[in-house]
Amino acid sequence: VPATTVPATTTTVPATTTTVPATTTTVPATTVPATTTTTTTTTTTTTTESAVEALGFIYEGTGKCLDSNSKRFNHKWVGQTTLEGCATSCIALGHLKFLVGFSLHTKYKCHCEYTNGPNPPASWLSWTFGNGVGPVGGSEVNNSALCWSYGSFSTD
């Protein structure tokens, strides 16, 4: 079969231009109202705290009760775990002339706190290593107990 030569051909395609018209969209302006945040703090006294206050106790702070020299008080342990139960038990124990308050501890329960002295007798107390004297002067800095002083305590 003899070779055949095919002549080259050139085809020119004219360039095309397409124009797309621009579009504009207008969005109406809106006003967003400003927001105001109001925080209100409310202090609530619970019925239990009111009952404890009615018995003559005054909240002193977190931590076990201390005297004015930062000494802990001798105390009697009472099997109570509530504020009102602790307060009423401490009063029921007697020795009110020497009762300076109570500490309600989450782990050790209720401690009826007494000023150091001859009464109540050491044999009656559960713990006598505090030797705190006089009224409650403050509380230890911890969050595991609440200190309440007895408002009727007097050094007279």
Phi, psi and omega in degrees: 000121179289147178292141180244137178258128179254124180292141179289141179237148180238131179241130179255126179255122181292141179290144179240146179236130178246127180254127178254122181293141179287145178240148178236131178245129179254127179253129181294142179291144178236152178252126178260123181293143178291146178258144179239131178251127179244128178250129179241128177255128181240130175260125183242130173262123182283164178300321181297314179298320178297320179295321179292319177296323179295334178279356176104011181262149182234128179292128181253333179145183179277145181108164178290149181294143178230156173276186183291347176257018180063029175263143175283160181264153169296147183211165176246126177283138179230137183284054179241148180236005179243157178302308183294320178297319179294311182300312182292326179292319180296319178292320181294334179293337182088203183054037186297333179296337183250354180286120179259344180157200175213154172243127177255109186256139181294333182260319187259006179069220189262131174245117172276119189265134182233144175294148180289140180164190183287341180229146349295158184298144181303326180294337181276332183282156178272331184214126185234026183261003183279311180059021175295143184235141174085195182287167176296131179251355181162198180217156176298154178269092172201168183251014185262359179215161175239134181255128176234124178272157178264115185295340181274354180293138178216143179277000180287000000 
